[in-house]
């Protein structure tokens, strides 16, 4: 399992992003494993992002949004960021 991002783990913005990813993923009937596969990232890393313990880079967020089938702007808006 990835080590939590020590400086930003559980930051409100990361928690909001993780909740938005999980909400959009579930609304589309996509498993976490499938989203990780579509996004070309490890499933355990996806889990950490959804829990708000990782601070993903911009390109990772773009890949996740693409994997869900939404724009990055939609994902960020869903997170309220």
N, C-alpha and C positions, 0 to 999 in steps of 0.2 A: 504494500500500500504506500502511496506517496506520502512524504513527510509534509505536514502542514506548513503553509507559508507563514513563517514566524512573525513577520512584521504586520501582516494584514489579515491573518486568519480570523474568521468570524466578524469581520468588519461589516457594518450594516449594508453597505453597497454590495459586498460579495454575497451576503445572505439573500439580498433581494434578487440579485442576478441568478443565483442558484434556484430560488423558488420559481422564478420566471421560466427558466429552462425546464425544470421539472413539470411545471403546469402546462406549458406548451407541448412538451413531449407526451405527457399523459393524455392531453386532449386529442392528440393525433394517433393514439394507440401505439406509440413507439416504446419499446423497452429501452432501458438504460443501456443495455449491451448493444442493441441495434443502433442507437444513436451514437454510441462511441465508435462503432464500426463505420457508420456513415460519415462521421466527423474525422476519421483517421486518427483517433486518440485512444489510449488505453482505457478500459472500462473502469479501473480503479481510480484513474485520474478524473474521469467523468463523474464518478461518485463523489469525489472530493470537491469538485467544482459545485455540484448540486448542494452539497452540505455547507458550502461557503468557507472551506478551509484552504482552498487554493486560489491564487490570484492569477487567472489565465491571461495570457497576452491577447492583443487585439486579433491576431490572425487565428488564434484558437477560438475566440468568440465568433469570428466570421465563419469558421468551419462548423461550429455547433449550430449557428443560425441556419446555414445551408443544409445541414443534416436534418434539421427540424422542418425545413421548407419555408422559412420566413426570412425577411431581411434583418440585418443587424439592427436597423432602426426600430423595427417592430419588437425585437427581443429587448432592446434597451428601454423602449416605451413600456413594455409589459412589466419590466422590473421597476419602473418609476424612476429611472435614473436620467 
